[in-house]
Amino acid sequence: MKKILLLSLLICLTVSFGACTKRDKLIDNSMILQIEPAGDIELGIGEIKELKAIVKNIKMEDVDEPVRWSVSDSNMGSFSSTTTKDTTFTAESSGTGTISLSCQGKVVSANLTIN
């Protein structure tokens, strides 16, 4: 009887901890991916803009998935980090382009204008 009780307890703990680790992961490709602040980005040369990646599952829970930031023309500026959810973009030359955020094959973009 003790063996059955211990085995049952072990199974329950395994399932519980497994569920906790998967809670932050995406179960399927349904996700909400956003750049904050939302909307077009307008900067002057030398200006810095703080950006945040919002990655949520269909239940609107934050998920911990790798992201990648990019800019359509690398001469326009640079990111403090291209692989973290919070980053800054520094405008380096004038022009128009896009800043993109990707996660698990999904991509969102914001129009970028540097004067």
C-alpha positions in Angstrom: 0.0 0.0 0.0 2.9 2.4 0.8 4.5 1.7 -2.5 1.3 2.6 -4.4 0.9 5.8 -2.3 4.5 6.8 -2.9 4.2 6.0 -6.6 1.0 8.1 -6.9 2.7 11.0 -5.1 5.7 10.8 -7.4 3.5 10.8 -10.5 1.5 13.8 -9.1 4.7 15.8 -8.4 6.1 15.0 -11.8 3.0 16.1 -13.6 2.7 19.3 -11.4 6.3 20.4 -12.0 6.0 19.5 -15.7 2.9 21.7 -16.0 4.7 24.6 -14.3 7.6 24.5 -16.7 5.4 24.3 -19.7 3.0 27.1 -18.5 5.4 29.8 -19.8 5.8 28.1 -23.2 3.7 28.4 -26.3 1.6 25.3 -26.8 1.0 26.1 -30.4 1.7 28.9 -32.8 -1.1 31.1 -31.4 0.7 34.1 -30.0 0.4 37.8 -29.6 3.5 39.6 -30.7 3.8 43.4 -30.3 6.4 46.1 -30.3 5.9 48.7 -27.5 5.4 51.5 -27.8 3.0 50.8 -30.6 2.9 52.9 -33.8 5.4 54.5 -36.1 8.8 55.5 -34.8 10.2 58.9 -35.6 13.7 59.9 -34.4 16.4 62.5 -35.0 19.9 61.4 -35.6 21.5 60.4 -32.3 18.2 59.9 -30.5 17.5 56.7 -28.6 14.2 54.9 -28.4 13.4 52.3 -25.8 11.6 49.3 -27.2 9.9 46.3 -25.6 8.8 43.0 -27.1 5.4 41.8 -25.9 5.0 38.0 -26.3 1.8 36.4 -25.0 0.0 33.2 -25.5 -3.7 33.0 -26.5 -4.7 33.3 -22.8 -2.8 36.7 -22.6 -0.1 35.2 -20.3 3.5 36.3 -20.8 5.7 33.7 -22.4 9.4 33.3 -22.3 10.4 32.7 -26.0 13.5 34.0 -27.8 13.1 37.2 -29.9 15.1 38.9 -32.6 15.1 42.6 -33.4 16.2 43.9 -36.8 16.2 47.1 -38.9 15.6 47.1 -42.7 18.8 49.2 -43.3 21.6 48.5 -40.7 23.1 52.0 -41.6 20.0 53.7 -40.0 20.9 52.6 -36.5 21.7 49.9 -34.0 20.1 48.0 -31.1 21.6 47.7 -27.6 20.7 44.0 -28.0 19.0 42.1 -30.8 18.0 39.1 -28.7 16.4 40.5 -25.5 12.8 41.6 -25.0 13.9 45.1 -23.8 16.2 46.9 -26.0 17.1 50.4 -27.2 17.5 51.6 -30.8 19.9 54.4 -31.5 19.3 56.4 -34.7 22.5 56.8 -36.7 21.5 58.1 -40.2 18.5 59.6 -41.8 16.0 57.7 -43.9 12.9 55.6 -43.8 12.6 51.9 -43.1 11.2 49.4 -40.7 12.1 47.9 -37.3 11.0 44.3 -37.1 10.5 41.9 -34.2 10.4 38.2 -34.8 9.6 35.2 -32.5 8.9 31.6 -33.6 8.5 32.5 -37.2 6.0 35.4 -36.6 7.1 38.9 -37.5 5.7 42.3 -36.6 7.1 45.6 -37.9 7.0 49.3 -37.2 7.6 52.1 -39.7 10.9 54.0 -38.9 11.7 57.5 -39.9 14.9 59.2 -39.0 15.4 62.9 -39.7 
